[in-house]
Amino acid sequence: MPALHKHMQFHYPLPYGAILQEAGVQFAVYSRSATAMRILLYRRTSDREPYRVVELNPATDRWGDIWSVFVPGLKAGQLYHFQADGPFTPEEGLRFDPRARLIDPYARALAGDFQSSTDGVVRPPRCVVVEDQFDWQGDRHLKIPLSETVIYEMHVKGFTKGASRDVKNAGSYLGVIEKIPYLKSLGITAVELMPIHEFPILDPFGNKPERQNYWGYDSMAFFSPHRGYMAGDKPGDQVRQFKEMVQALHSAGIEVILDVVFNHTAEGNHMGPTLNFKGLQNDVYYMLNDDGTYKNYSGCGNTLNGNHPICREMIFHCLRHWVHNYHIDGFRFDLASILSRDRNGELMPNTPMVEIIAEDPMLADTKIIAEAWDAAGAYQVGSFAKGRWAEWNGRYRDDIRRYWRGDSAVTGSMATRLSGSSDLYEHSGRDPYHSINFITSHDGYTLNDLVSYEQKHNQANKEDNRDGDNNNYSSNYGVEGPTRRKAIVELRLRQAKNLMASLLLSHGTPMIVSGDEVLRTQRGNNNAYCQDNNLSWFDWKLVERNSEMLRFCEAVIAFRKAQPTVRRATFLTGKPHKAGDLPDVSWYSPGGDAMDWSHATQSLICVFSTTGLETPIARNVMLLLHPGPSEQKFQIPSELRRLPWKLFFDTSAAAPLDVYPKADGPELPARGSLQVTHHSMLCYVA
């Protein structure tokens, strides 16, 4: 017991919800306008009606706007809902429903699912009283610097659901543990989990929806790990299983980042169900129009009022809960520009919520990443915030795609993205690693599909192919979709390597999407939000089938982690640090002349040097990039030829000569002249 007490230093007690005590449970919930409050207690998840209703006395059980009562005899595992009476005046923003069974906004776990209904009453999953104690065995945050991080975006269920023969607990938190050796061998340093906050599985009346919710961007309980990713069905056991997964990942040196959705909830618009926030204090939790309808900056029917003090407090407690009770290492904030909107929906700099997240001393060890746009037109890439905030760099994605597709007049943009996007982040005092570089994400094409399709193919979503982005900067290189034509297959593989290598050798923090390293396909679907099936799941047969791509990715990831030359923590200057040194970055045309950006060709020589890096492991790195459709002669400048360059990779070469993991391939030809194959990239190391 003393050892367990020692490890409880990270526990963060929540002030609201179901607070477990020695002799029972203290319930606490916020509602300013409720006229009555009840707690509904259930024995089993299958029970349609509570076995006991606890009425709170407004005279003795209300403290300000907090309703609170102690119920003796209750233990961990107890199932419950809240229920509130109050005015139903939608035009004034209030939507109380005395029959509604309400999910506790601070519920630590949910159990069961929506039940069928013949009386019009929505019966949502039950809240679970949770015992938060867990023996972390000394586990602490890994605190890997962002500049040394390689992020792997993955879906907890999809990562192992397609591996049922190899994984005992496929599709679950425990299943992820079984695949940690694969993650370690790949070399990534952090997993970014798509939403694991509780979201609906069935519709509000217990039916399977026409379009299944797979991605999970539809939160209904921000403090609860999703029950759908639990092995077994014991109420609340997802809490233990999630912690075991985090602990195991940390033991393997891998951080855990959560994709969090503090921009809307599953309650939808005025036609949506009353699940919790609507039935407790609708006008506080949501941004409303003057007539009581919902502002919709999220594109999902409602917008969480993140800069109202009550919502701010909830998000604040939620982040601390995940950091200290689950040892989470960071957060990616979905549609984070909504957090930059004030209570009237107007964009403003450094809103209280954005500032609190960055400045909270209890979150100081965490990574905070913004998706710096929303569904209502805000696009704040490069200008979301100052200080600690990193951003998904959508400009990086688009510019790298366009460059390798062969678009004209993007060579300068390519150079800017390779060197850390100073145009976006330097002015706000941030550093290259604040740019989260990515070429693909869950939202859009996979890497394989990016080089195989020119049009989206979302018919399986049953929205007549209207959904998904039409502007993908992709190419199929002659055939739409799968083909056996050898030249096209080889070119697509080459382009996939070009894109992946560019990502991993750019300054900034790279993010890879799960499966891109083995060329996973969604058959041209660029919006697979509802595809909870083989279309979205990781196909583990590809690990063997596309072992050439996997070997290439492993080698370039390992090189990146070993080489500070390609992941500097400060912006490049284009100047030497002392006389006789190479500049920290140099740019040349294929002819070997200094690049004239006013007449830039598509092809490019880039040299990242070791100047100013006080470490013997640093190596000079030279990249030859050629997106053109024909062979191109490259002449290496004379000032570079004196260095002992050896080939690291050549994306046009057949395996195993495509990559030399120890960067000990053939030497640069003595005359410094190379014929470079169309659509290819070479990397030399000195």
C-alpha positions in Angstrom: 0.0 0.0 0.0 2.8 2.6 0.7 4.1 2.1 -2.8 0.7 2.7 -4.3 0.4 5.8 -2.2 3.7 7.0 -3.6 2.4 6.7 -7.1 -0.8 8.6 -6.4 1.0 11.9 -6.8 -0.6 12.3 -10.3 -4.2 11.9 -9.1 -6.4 14.9 -9.9 -9.7 14.8 -7.9 -12.6 16.3 -9.8 -15.0 18.7 -8.0 -18.1 17.6 -9.9 -19.8 14.3 -11.0 -19.9 11.2 -8.8 -17.2 11.5 -6.2 -16.6 8.2 -4.5 -16.1 8.3 -0.7 -15.6 5.7 2.0 -19.3 5.4 3.0 -21.0 6.3 -0.3 -21.0 8.7 -3.2 -21.2 12.5 -3.3 -23.0 13.7 -6.5 -22.5 17.3 -7.7 -23.8 18.9 -10.9 -24.1 22.4 -12.2 -27.5 23.9 -13.2 -28.4 27.6 -12.7 -32.0 27.4 -14.0 -33.2 24.0 -12.8 -36.1 24.0 -10.4 -35.6 20.4 -9.3 -32.9 17.8 -9.6 -33.0 14.0 -9.3 -30.5 11.1 -9.4 -31.7 8.0 -11.1 -29.9 4.8 -9.8 -29.8 1.6 -11.8 -28.6 -2.0 -11.0 -27.8 -3.2 -14.5 -27.2 -1.6 -17.9 -30.2 -3.5 -19.3 -32.6 -1.9 -16.8 -35.0 0.5 -18.5 -36.1 2.2 -15.3 -34.2 3.2 -12.1 -34.6 1.1 -9.0 -34.3 4.2 -6.9 -34.8 8.0 -7.5 -33.0 10.4 -5.1 -34.7 13.8 -5.0 -32.5 16.7 -4.2 -33.9 19.3 -1.8 -33.4 22.9 -3.3 -33.2 24.2 0.3 -30.5 21.9 1.6 -28.9 20.3 -1.5 -28.2 23.4 -3.6 -25.2 25.6 -3.1 -25.2 28.5 -5.4 -25.8 26.9 -8.8 -24.3 23.6 -7.7 -26.7 20.8 -6.8 -25.0 18.3 -4.5 -26.1 15.4 -2.2 -24.4 12.5 -0.5 -25.9 9.1 -1.0 -24.6 6.5 1.6 -24.0 2.9 0.7 -23.2 3.4 -3.0 -19.9 1.9 -4.3 -17.8 1.9 -7.4 -19.7 0.5 -10.4 -23.0 2.1 -9.4 -25.0 3.2 -12.5 -26.8 6.5 -12.6 -28.3 9.4 -14.6 -29.3 13.0 -13.6 -32.7 14.4 -14.2 -33.7 18.1 -14.1 -36.9 20.1 -14.1 -36.9 23.6 -15.4 -38.4 25.9 -18.0 -38.7 24.8 -21.6 -38.4 28.2 -23.4 -36.2 27.6 -26.5 -36.5 31.2 -27.6 -34.8 32.2 -24.4 -32.3 29.4 -24.6 -33.7 27.0 -22.1 -34.6 23.4 -23.0 -35.4 21.5 -19.8 -37.2 18.2 -20.1 -38.4 16.6 -16.8 -38.5 13.1 -18.5 -34.9 13.2 -19.9 -32.3 10.9 -18.4 -29.2 13.0 -18.5 -25.5 11.9 -18.8 -23.4 13.5 -16.1 -21.1 16.0 -17.9 -18.3 14.9 -15.5 -19.1 11.1 -15.8 -15.8 9.2 -15.6 -17.2 6.2 -17.6 -20.4 5.1 -19.4 -21.9 1.6 -19.7 -24.4 0.0 -22.0 -26.0 1.8 -24.9 -29.0 3.8 -26.0 -32.1 1.6 -25.5 -35.1 1.3 -27.7 -38.1 3.6 -26.9 -41.8 3.4 -27.4 -42.6 6.3 -25.1 -40.4 9.0 -26.7 -38.0 9.0 -23.8 -34.3 8.8 -24.7 -32.5 6.2 -22.5 -28.8 6.9 -23.0 -25.8 4.9 -21.7 -25.6 4.8 -17.9 -23.0 6.8 -16.1 -20.6 4.7 -13.9 -19.2 5.6 -10.5 -15.5 5.0 -10.9 -12.6 4.3 -8.5 -9.7 6.2 -10.0 -6.9 4.5 -8.1 -4.4 2.7 -10.3 -0.9 1.4 -9.6 1.1 3.3 -12.2 4.3 1.6 -11.0 6.3 4.8 -11.2 5.1 5.8 -14.7 5.7 9.4 -15.6 5.3 11.6 -18.6 8.1 10.9 -21.1 8.5 14.6 -22.0 10.1 13.9 -25.4 10.8 17.4 -26.9 8.5 18.3 -29.7 11.5 18.8 -32.0 12.4 15.1 -31.5 8.8 13.8 -31.9 7.4 11.6 -34.7 3.6 11.4 -34.4 1.6 8.4 -35.6 -2.1 9.2 -36.0 -4.2 6.1 -35.4 -7.7 4.8 -34.6 -7.8 2.6 -31.5 -10.3 0.2 -32.9 -9.1 0.3 -36.5 -5.5 -0.4 -35.7 -6.2 -4.0 -34.6 -9.7 -4.8 -35.6 -8.5 -6.3 -38.9 -6.0 -8.5 -37.1 -8.4 -10.8 -35.2 -6.2 -13.9 -36.0 -3.1 -12.3 -34.4 -4.6 -10.2 -31.7 -6.5 -11.6 -28.7 -8.4 -8.4 -28.0 -8.8 -7.0 -31.5 -10.3 -3.5 -31.8 -9.6 -2.6 -28.1 -7.2 -0.7 -25.9 -5.7 -4.0 -24.9 -5.3 -4.9 -28.6 -3.1 -1.8 -29.0 -0.8 -3.2 -26.3 -0.3 -6.4 -28.3 0.9 -4.4 -31.4 3.4 -2.2 -29.5 6.3 -4.2 -30.9 5.3 -3.1 -34.4 5.1 0.6 -33.3 8.5 0.3 -31.7 10.1 -1.2 -34.8 8.6 1.5 -36.9 10.3 4.1 -34.7 7.5 6.6 -34.0 7.7 8.4 -30.7 4.0 9.3 -30.1 0.6 7.9 -31.0 -2.1 10.5 -31.6 -5.4 8.7 -30.9 -8.5 9.7 -32.8 -11.3 10.6 -30.4 -11.6 8.2 -27.4 -14.0 10.4 -25.5 -17.4 8.8 -25.2 -19.5 9.1 -28.4 -22.7 7.4 -29.6 -22.7 3.9 -31.1 -26.4 3.5 -31.6 -28.9 6.3 -32.4 -30.8 7.9 -29.5 -33.6 5.3 -29.8 -31.3 2.3 -29.8 -31.2 1.7 -33.5 -28.1 1.2 -35.6 -27.7 4.4 -37.6 -27.7 4.4 -41.4 -24.1 5.8 -41.3 -22.1 4.3 -38.5 -20.1 6.7 -36.4 -16.5 5.4 -36.8 -14.2 8.3 -36.3 -15.9 9.4 -33.1 -16.0 13.2 -33.6 -19.3 13.5 -31.7 -18.5 13.6 -27.9 -21.2 13.1 -25.3 -18.9 12.6 -22.2 -15.6 14.3 -22.2 -14.2 12.7 -19.1 -14.9 9.1 -20.2 -12.9 6.6 -22.3 -15.0 5.2 -25.0 -16.7 2.0 -23.9 -16.7 0.7 -27.5 -12.9 0.1 -27.4 -13.1 -2.0 -24.2 -12.5 -5.8 -24.1 -15.4 -7.4 -22.4 -18.5 -5.6 -21.0 -17.8 -4.9 -17.3 -19.1 -1.4 -16.6 -16.3 1.0 -16.1 -13.5 -1.5 -17.0 -12.5 0.7 -19.9 -10.9 3.0 -17.3 -8.5 0.3 -16.2 -7.8 -0.9 -19.7 -7.1 2.5 -21.0 -4.6 3.2 -18.2 -2.9 -0.2 -18.9 -2.5 0.8 -22.6 -1.0 4.2 -21.7 1.3 2.5 -19.2 2.5 -0.1 -21.7 3.1 2.5 -24.4 5.1 4.6 -22.0 7.2 1.6 -21.1 8.0 1.3 -24.8 9.0 4.9 -25.0 5.9 6.0 -26.9 3.8 9.1 -25.8 0.0 9.3 -26.0 -1.7 12.3 -27.5 -5.5 12.6 -27.6 -7.6 14.1 -30.3 -10.2 16.1 -28.4 -13.4 17.6 -29.7 -14.2 20.6 -27.5 -16.2 22.3 -30.3 -19.5 20.5 -30.4 -21.4 17.6 -28.8 -23.6 14.8 -29.9 -26.8 16.7 -29.0 -26.9 18.3 -32.4 -29.2 21.2 -33.3 -32.7 22.1 -32.1 -33.9 18.8 -33.6 -31.3 16.7 -31.8 -31.7 14.7 -28.6 -31.4 16.0 -25.0 -28.5 14.0 -23.5 -26.9 16.2 -20.9 -25.9 19.8 -21.6 -29.2 20.8 -23.2 -31.1 19.4 -20.2 -28.9 21.0 -17.6 -28.1 24.6 -18.8 -28.5 24.9 -22.6 -27.9 28.6 -22.8 -24.5 28.3 -21.0 -23.1 25.3 -22.7 -23.9 26.3 -26.3 -23.5 29.4 -28.5 -27.0 30.5 -29.4 -28.6 33.0 -31.8 -30.9 35.6 -30.5 -33.9 33.4 -31.2 -32.5 30.5 -29.2 -31.3 28.4 -32.2 -27.8 27.1 -32.4 -24.7 28.8 -33.9 -23.0 26.1 -36.0 -19.3 26.9 -36.4 -18.6 23.2 -36.1 -20.7 22.0 -39.1 -22.3 19.5 -36.7 -25.4 21.4 -35.6 -24.2 23.1 -32.4 -21.1 24.9 -31.0 -19.8 24.4 -27.5 -19.5 27.8 -25.8 -15.8 27.2 -24.9 -15.2 30.8 -23.6 -18.1 30.9 -21.2 -16.6 30.5 -17.6 -18.6 27.4 -16.9 -17.4 25.6 -20.1 -13.9 26.9 -19.6 -13.9 25.4 -16.2 -15.2 22.0 -17.5 -12.5 21.9 -20.3 -9.9 23.0 -17.8 -10.8 20.1 -15.4 -11.1 17.7 -18.3 -7.6 18.3 -19.5 -6.1 18.0 -16.0 -8.1 14.8 -15.5 -6.6 13.1 -18.6 -3.1 14.4 -17.9 -3.0 13.4 -14.2 -5.4 10.5 -13.9 -4.4 8.9 -17.3 -0.9 10.2 -17.8 -1.8 11.6 -21.2 1.1 13.4 -22.9 -0.7 15.9 -25.1 -3.8 17.0 -27.0 -4.7 17.8 -30.5 -7.7 20.2 -30.5 -10.2 19.5 -33.3 -11.5 22.6 -35.0 -9.5 24.6 -32.5 -10.4 28.0 -34.1 -13.7 27.6 -32.3 -11.8 28.1 -29.1 -10.7 31.5 -30.6 -14.3 32.7 -30.8 -15.7 34.7 -28.0 -19.2 34.0 -26.5 -20.8 35.8 -29.4 -18.9 33.7 -31.9 -16.5 36.5 -33.0 -12.8 35.6 -33.6 -10.4 37.2 -31.3 -6.7 36.8 -30.4 -5.7 34.9 -27.3 -9.1 34.1 -25.9 -9.2 33.1 -22.2 -9.5 29.4 -23.1 -6.6 29.4 -25.5 -4.4 31.2 -23.0 -5.5 29.0 -20.0 -4.5 25.8 -21.9 -1.1 27.3 -22.7 -0.4 28.7 -19.2 -1.9 26.1 -16.9 1.1 24.9 -14.7 -0.5 21.5 -14.3 -0.4 21.0 -18.1 3.1 22.3 -18.5 4.5 18.9 -19.5 2.1 18.4 -22.3 2.0 19.0 -26.0 -0.8 21.2 -27.2 -1.7 21.1 -30.9 -4.4 23.1 -32.7 -6.3 22.2 -35.9 -6.3 26.0 -36.6 -9.5 26.2 -38.6 -13.2 25.6 -38.2 -16.2 24.8 -40.3 -17.4 28.4 -40.6 -14.5 29.8 -42.6 -11.9 30.6 -39.9 -8.4 29.6 -41.1 -5.7 30.5 -38.6 -2.7 28.5 -39.7 0.3 30.5 -38.5 -1.8 32.9 -36.4 -3.7 30.7 -34.0 -1.8 31.7 -30.9 1.7 32.4 -29.5 3.9 30.5 -27.1 3.4 26.8 -26.6 0.7 26.1 -29.2 1.7 23.9 -32.2 -0.5 23.7 -35.2 -1.5 21.2 -37.9 0.1 22.9 -40.9 -2.4 22.7 -43.7 -0.2 24.8 -45.9 2.5 22.3 -45.6 0.2 19.5 -46.7 -1.0 21.4 -49.8 2.4 22.7 -50.9 4.2 19.3 -50.6 1.4 17.6 -52.5 1.4 20.2 -55.3 5.2 20.1 -55.6 5.4 16.4 -56.1 2.4 16.4 -58.4 4.5 18.6 -60.6 2.5 21.9 -60.3 4.4 24.9 -61.5 5.6 27.9 -59.4 5.7 26.0 -56.1 9.4 25.4 -55.8 9.8 28.3 -53.4 6.9 27.1 -51.3 8.5 23.7 -51.2 11.8 25.1 -49.9 9.9 27.1 -47.2 8.1 24.0 -46.0 11.2 21.8 -46.0 13.0 24.4 -43.8 10.3 24.8 -41.1 7.7 27.3 -42.4 9.3 30.4 -41.0 6.8 32.5 -42.9 4.0 31.1 -40.7 5.6 30.7 -37.2 8.7 32.9 -36.8 6.8 36.2 -36.5 4.9 34.9 -33.4 8.0 33.8 -31.6 7.5 30.1 -32.3 9.9 27.6 -33.6 10.0 25.1 -36.5 8.7 22.2 -34.3 5.5 24.2 -33.7 4.6 23.2 -37.3 3.0 19.8 -37.3 3.9 18.7 -40.8 1.6 16.2 -42.5 0.8 15.1 -46.0 -2.2 12.9 -45.1 -4.5 12.7 -42.1 -7.6 10.6 -41.1 -9.5 13.3 -43.0 -8.8 12.8 -46.7 -6.9 10.3 -48.9 -4.4 7.8 -47.6 -0.9 8.2 -49.0 -1.6 5.3 -51.4 -4.8 6.9 -52.6 -3.1 10.3 -53.0 -1.0 8.8 -55.8 -3.7 6.5 -57.2 -6.9 8.6 -57.6 -7.7 12.0 -59.0 -11.4 12.0 -58.0 -12.9 11.1 -54.6 -14.9 7.8 -54.5 -17.2 8.2 -51.5 -20.2 6.3 -52.8 -20.0 3.8 -49.9 -20.9 6.7 -47.6 -24.4 6.8 -49.2 -24.3 10.6 -49.7 -24.2 10.5 -53.5 -20.5 11.3 -53.4 -21.3 14.9 -52.3 -19.3 14.6 -49.0 -15.5 15.0 -48.7 -13.1 17.5 -50.1 -13.0 18.0 -53.9 -9.6 19.7 -53.8 -7.0 17.0 -53.0 -3.9 17.9 -55.2 -3.7 14.2 -56.1 -2.8 12.3 -59.3 -3.4 8.8 -60.6 -0.5 8.8 -63.2 -2.7 7.3 -65.9 -5.2 5.0 -64.4 -7.9 5.8 -61.8 -7.5 3.3 -58.9 -5.8 -0.1 -58.9 -3.8 -1.2 -61.9 -1.3 -3.9 -62.9 0.6 -1.7 -65.3 4.1 -2.0 -64.0 5.3 1.5 -64.9 2.4 3.1 -63.1 2.8 0.8 -60.0 6.5 1.7 -59.8 5.8 5.4 -60.3 3.2 5.4 -57.5 5.5 3.7 -55.1 8.3 6.2 -56.0 5.9 9.1 -55.4 4.8 7.6 -52.1 8.5 7.4 -51.0 9.1 11.0 -52.2 6.2 12.3 -50.1 7.1 10.3 -47.1 10.8 11.2 -47.3 10.0 14.9 -47.7 7.8 14.8 -44.6 10.4 13.0 -42.5 13.3 15.2 -43.6 11.5 18.5 -43.2 12.1 20.8 -40.2 9.1 20.8 -38.0 7.3 17.9 -36.3 6.2 15.1 -38.7 2.8 13.3 -38.4 2.2 10.0 -40.2 -1.2 8.4 -40.6 -1.5 4.8 -39.5 -1.1 2.5 -42.5 0.6 4.9 -44.8 3.9 3.2 -44.1 2.5 0.0 -45.7 0.4 1.8 -48.4 -3.1 1.2 -46.9 -5.9 2.1 -49.3 -9.5 3.3 -48.7 -10.2 2.7 -52.4 -10.4 6.4 -53.1 -12.7 7.3 -50.2 -11.5 10.6 -48.8 -14.1 10.9 -46.0 -14.4 7.4 -44.4 -16.0 8.8 -41.2 -18.7 6.1 -41.3 -16.7 3.1 -42.6 -16.3 0.9 -39.5 -15.1 -2.0 -41.7 -12.1 -3.2 -43.7 -12.1 0.0 -45.7 -10.8 1.9 -42.7 -9.2 -0.8 -40.6 -5.4 -1.4 -40.8 -4.8 -4.4 -43.1 -2.0 -6.3 -41.4 -1.3 -8.4 -44.6 0.2 -5.2 -46.0 3.1 -5.4 -43.6 4.4 -8.3 -45.6 3.0 -7.4 -49.0 4.4 -3.8 -48.9 7.5 -4.6 -46.8 9.6 -2.5 -49.2 7.7 0.7 -48.2 7.8 -0.3 -44.6 11.6 -0.8 -44.6 12.0 2.6 -46.3 9.9 4.3 -43.7 11.7 2.6 -40.8 15.1 3.7 -42.2 14.1 7.3 -42.8 12.4 7.6 -39.3 15.5 6.2 -37.6 17.7 8.7 -39.6 15.5 11.6 -38.6 15.7 10.6 -34.9 19.5 10.3 -35.1 20.1 13.5 -37.0 19.6 17.0 -35.5 20.6 18.4 -38.9 17.0 17.8 -40.1 15.1 18.8 -37.0 16.7 22.0 -35.7 14.8 23.6 -32.9 15.4 27.1 -34.3 14.9 28.6 -37.7 17.5 28.3 -40.4 19.3 31.5 -41.4 21.0 30.6 -44.8 24.3 31.8 -43.3 27.4 30.0 -41.8 27.9 30.3 -38.1 31.6 31.0 -38.5 34.0 31.7 -41.4 34.7 28.6 -43.5 31.5 26.8 -42.6 28.7 25.9 -45.0 25.6 27.9 -44.4 23.1 26.1 -42.3 21.0 25.7 -45.4 21.9 26.2 -49.1 19.7 26.0 -52.2 20.9 25.2 -55.7 19.4 24.7 -59.1 20.0 21.4 -60.9 22.9 23.1 -62.8 24.7 23.6 -59.5 24.2 27.4 -59.3 22.7 29.2 -56.4 19.0 29.1 -56.8 17.4 32.1 -58.5 14.0 32.1 -56.9 12.6 34.5 -59.5 13.3 31.9 -62.2 13.0 28.8 -60.0 12.9 25.5 -61.8 10.8 22.6 -60.5 13.9 20.7 -59.5 16.0 21.6 -56.5 19.2 20.8 -54.5 18.9 21.4 -50.8 21.8 21.1 -48.3 21.2 21.1 -44.6 24.6 21.5 -42.9 25.9 20.8 -39.4 27.1 24.4 -38.9 26.3 25.6 -35.4 25.3 22.1 -34.1 27.6 21.2 -31.2 27.3 17.4 -31.5 29.6 14.9 -33.2 26.6 12.9 -34.4 25.4 15.6 -36.8 25.9 14.9 -40.5 25.6 17.1 -43.5 22.5 16.2 -45.6 22.0 16.9 -49.3 18.6 16.4 -51.0 18.1 16.2 -54.7 14.4 16.7 -55.5 13.1 16.2 -59.0 9.3 16.1 -59.6 9.5 16.5 -63.3 8.3 13.9 -65.9 11.6 13.4 -67.6 15.1 12.5 -66.6 17.1 15.4 -65.3 20.9 16.0 -65.0 22.1 17.4 -61.6 25.5 19.0 -61.2 26.7 19.1 -57.6 28.4 22.5 -56.8 32.2 22.4 -56.5 32.2 23.6 -52.9 30.1 20.6 -51.9 32.1 18.0 -53.9 35.0 18.1 -51.4 32.8 16.4 -48.8 32.7 12.6 -48.6 29.0 12.1 -49.6 27.4 8.7 -49.5 24.0 7.7 -50.7 21.3 7.3 -48.0 18.4 6.7 -50.4 17.3 6.9 -54.0 13.5 6.6 -54.4 13.9 5.5 -58.0 16.0 2.4 -57.2 14.6 -1.0 -56.6 14.8 -2.5 -53.1 17.0 -3.1 -51.4 19.1 -0.5 -53.1 16.4 2.2 -52.5 17.7 2.9 -49.0 20.9 2.2 -47.1 19.8 2.4 -43.4 23.3 3.2 -42.2 23.7 5.9 -44.9 26.6 4.0 -46.3 25.6 3.6 -49.9 27.7 4.4 -53.0 29.8 7.5 -53.0 28.8 10.6 -55.0 30.4 10.4 -58.5 33.7 12.2 -58.4 32.6 14.7 -61.1 29.5 15.4 -59.1 27.2 14.8 -62.1 24.1 12.6 -61.8 21.3 11.6 -64.1 18.2 11.6 -61.9 15.1 9.6 -62.9 11.8 11.4 -63.3 9.7 11.8 -60.2 12.4 10.9 -57.8 14.4 12.1 -54.7 17.9 11.3 -53.6 19.5 11.9 -50.2 23.3 11.9 -49.7 24.9 12.2 -46.3 28.5 13.4 -45.5 
